[in-house]
């Protein structure tokens, strides 16, 4: 998938036992829900991408599209629940939230790094 479309960014930390436990489920998501670009982002390893963003609950998901940022919120830890969690966004049933410069910059940096 190109830089357009939907992105689901899992903001996690390796020291978090919940994140470590859900990583295999997250890795299944591109196969289960191919309509989005899935990125696992360890906030400790990639703190340079976060800017001023402070994540305190894990896992937290950033869901975005070319329309803007749709969600930044904690979410499920199992693949089936995560698929249901993102479905309304991928069906375009949820409008983007108000512009947030910090989140937009994070998305831009992740897109840049993920480009081939």
C-alpha positions as CSV (number, residue, x, y, z in Angstrom):
1,X,0.0,0.0,0.0
2,X,1.3,3.5,-0.8
3,X,1.4,6.3,1.8
4,X,-2.3,6.9,1.2
5,X,-5.2,4.9,2.6
6,X,-5.6,4.0,6.2
7,X,-2.9,3.6,8.7
8,X,-3.1,1.8,12.1
9,X,-0.1,2.5,14.2
10,X,0.3,0.5,17.4
11,X,2.1,2.5,20.0
12,X,3.7,0.1,22.4
13,X,6.8,-0.5,24.5
14,X,8.8,-3.7,24.8
15,X,9.0,-3.4,28.6
16,X,5.2,-3.6,28.7
17,X,4.1,-7.3,29.2
18,X,0.7,-6.6,27.5
19,X,2.5,-5.2,24.4
20,X,4.9,-8.1,24.2
21,X,2.0,-10.5,24.6
22,X,-0.1,-8.9,21.8
23,X,2.8,-8.5,19.3
24,X,2.0,-11.8,17.6
25,X,-1.6,-10.8,17.2
26,X,-0.7,-7.4,15.8
27,X,1.7,-9.1,13.3
28,X,-1.4,-11.0,11.9
29,X,-3.3,-7.8,11.2
30,X,-2.0,-7.1,7.7
31,X,-3.3,-10.5,6.6
32,X,-6.6,-10.2,8.5
33,X,-7.3,-6.6,7.6
34,X,-5.4,-5.8,4.4
35,X,-7.2,-2.5,3.9
36,X,-4.9,-0.7,6.2
37,X,-1.1,-0.2,6.6
38,X,-0.2,-1.7,10.0
39,X,2.9,-0.3,11.9
40,X,4.2,-1.5,15.2
41,X,6.0,1.4,16.9
42,X,8.0,0.8,20.0
43,X,7.9,4.2,21.7
44,X,11.2,3.6,23.5
45,X,13.1,2.6,20.3
46,X,11.5,5.4,18.2
47,X,11.0,8.2,20.7
48,X,12.4,10.5,18.0
49,X,9.2,10.0,16.0
50,X,6.9,10.9,18.9
51,X,7.8,14.6,19.3
52,X,5.8,16.0,22.2
53,X,3.4,13.0,22.4
54,X,3.4,11.2,25.7
55,X,1.8,7.7,25.6
56,X,0.9,6.4,29.1
57,X,-1.5,3.6,28.3
58,X,-0.6,0.5,26.3
59,X,-1.4,-0.5,23.7
60,X,-2.5,2.8,22.2
61,X,-3.6,3.0,18.6
62,X,-3.3,5.9,16.1
63,X,-5.8,5.4,13.2
64,X,-5.3,7.8,10.3
65,X,-6.1,8.3,6.7
66,X,-5.5,10.9,4.0
67,X,-8.5,12.7,5.6
68,X,-6.7,13.2,8.9
69,X,-6.3,11.6,12.3
70,X,-9.4,9.5,13.2
71,X,-8.4,8.2,16.6
72,X,-5.7,8.1,19.3
73,X,-6.8,5.8,22.1
74,X,-6.0,2.6,24.0
75,X,-7.5,-0.4,22.4
76,X,-7.7,-4.2,22.3
77,X,-4.9,-6.7,22.5
78,X,-6.3,-9.6,20.5
79,X,-6.5,-9.8,16.7
80,X,-10.2,-10.4,16.4
81,X,-11.1,-7.6,18.7
82,X,-8.6,-5.3,17.0
83,X,-10.2,-6.0,13.6
84,X,-13.6,-5.1,15.0
85,X,-12.0,-2.0,16.7
86,X,-10.7,-0.6,13.4
87,X,-13.6,-1.6,11.2
88,X,-15.7,1.5,11.5
89,X,-12.8,3.7,10.5
90,X,-12.0,1.5,7.5
91,X,-15.6,1.7,6.4
92,X,-15.3,5.5,6.6
93,X,-18.0,5.6,9.3
94,X,-16.0,7.8,11.6
95,X,-15.0,11.3,10.6
96,X,-11.5,12.6,11.4
97,X,-11.1,14.4,14.7
98,X,-10.0,18.1,14.9
99,X,-6.6,18.7,13.5
100,X,-3.8,17.9,16.0
101,X,-0.4,19.1,14.8
102,X,1.6,16.7,17.1
103,X,-0.3,13.6,15.8
104,X,-0.1,14.8,12.2
105,X,3.7,15.2,12.5
106,X,3.9,11.7,14.0
107,X,2.0,10.2,11.2
108,X,4.1,12.1,8.6
109,X,7.3,10.8,10.2
110,X,6.0,7.2,10.4
111,X,4.9,7.4,6.7
112,X,8.3,8.7,5.8
113,X,10.2,5.9,7.6
114,X,7.8,3.2,6.2
115,X,8.2,4.2,2.6
116,X,10.3,1.8,0.5
